[in-house]
Amino acid sequence: MIRSVILGTGGYLPDRVVSNDALACLHNLDTSDAWIAERTGIRQRHVAAADQQASDLAVLAAREALTQAGVAAEAIDLIIVATATPDSAFPATAVRVQQKLGITQGFAFDVLAACTGFVYALGIADSLLRTGAARCALVIGAEVFTRILDWTDRGTCVLFGDGAGAVVLRAETGQGTAQDRGVLGTHLHSDGRFGDLLHVDVSGAQAMVRMAGREVFRHAVTKLAAAVDEALAAAGLTQEDVQWLVPHQANQRIIQAMGRKLGLPAERVVMTVDRHANTSAASVPLALAEATRDGRIRRGDLVVMEAIGGGLTWGAALVRF
């Protein structure tokens, strides 16, 4: 059986760091560090420079992933970028990344599934690698989300930040068991009935994120837990087999609830929301890059990744490193 093995991870966060208090002062918001931290766990976020686009962040994350993987850019024949903040409507941000990395072969395209984008992109790349359509892939989540925020909406604008994360995947032969290295399964879902709970309003002069936070929270834990259970059951595994949870970094309470659902101690749940805020499609690969870079996630570990976002979209991926 062909498995899509993660050979390397990478992440990039813009240099500018904005604390909660600085954000409140900068945009004259009626909020505080205590108010934001208590409700979300967020203490700060990174904000892209005016001349940085999603593709610029993506390239920097991709280069780290390629270096860690020991793979030359010329070996990549598939690039998928998950983003809700592309450089342009077209060409795809992935094509811009392809060009900036000096890659002239293969194919590249974007995926739009909001905060679930990276999990969607990972599932698509896995399918293409297993069918032989590509041999070596870059899967990237990249966002300049602070560009589409309404700075008068304190319930939403304090939640997001900018960044990019990437993985290098290569098709390798496995035994077809749950002990194989690589992507063991991805389980993806959407339900358009709830699309208005988290969406981008394009009716005005500037596109802006709108979110019914309480309603999204209500859906999050139940839908994510069901997707994780689905992924484990399909692989013939149980919650006791999981070493790490790498969740979408939207809210500390949701992350903690998911850790409890899996019976994992806090130290086995990768959390970056306090420092990164919600970087949408970039949040899962950024957290994954941090946990592999510092040595927490090691070869052979079973990792669950999950996310929920606008659409509503949600899903889970099961990977053995």
Sequence and secondary structure as in RCSB ss.txt:
>XXXX:A:sequence
MIRSVILGTGGYLPDRVVSNDALACLHNLDTSDAWIAERTGIRQRHVAAADQQASDLAVLAAREALTQAGVAAEA
IDLIIVATATPDSAFPATAVRVQQKLGITQGFAFDVLAACTGFVYALGIADSLLRTGAARCALVIGAEVFTRILD
WTDRGTCVLFGDGAGAVVLRAETGQGTAQDRGVLGTHLHSDGRFGDLLHVDVSGAQAMVRMAGREVFRHAVTKLA
AAVDEALAAAGLTQEDVQWLVPHQANQRIIQAMGRKLGLPAERVVMTVDRHANTSAASVPLALAEATRDGRIRRG
DLVVMEAIGGGLTWGAALVRF
>XXXX:A:secstr
 EEEEEEEEEEE  SEEEEHHHHHHHTT S  HHHHHHHH   EEEE  TT  HHHHHHHHHHHHHHHHT  GGG
  EEEEE SS SSSSS HHHHHHHHTT  SSEEEEE  GGGHHHHHHHHHHHHHHHTS SEEEEEEEEEGGGG  
TT HHHHTTB EEEEEEEEEEEE  SSTTSSEEEEEEEEE GGGGGGEEEE SSSS EEEE HHHHHHHHHHHHH
HHHHHHHHHHT  GGG  EEEE  S HHHHHHHHHHTT  GGGB   HHHH B GGGHHHHHHHHHHHTTSS TT
 EEEEEEEETTTEEEEEEEE 
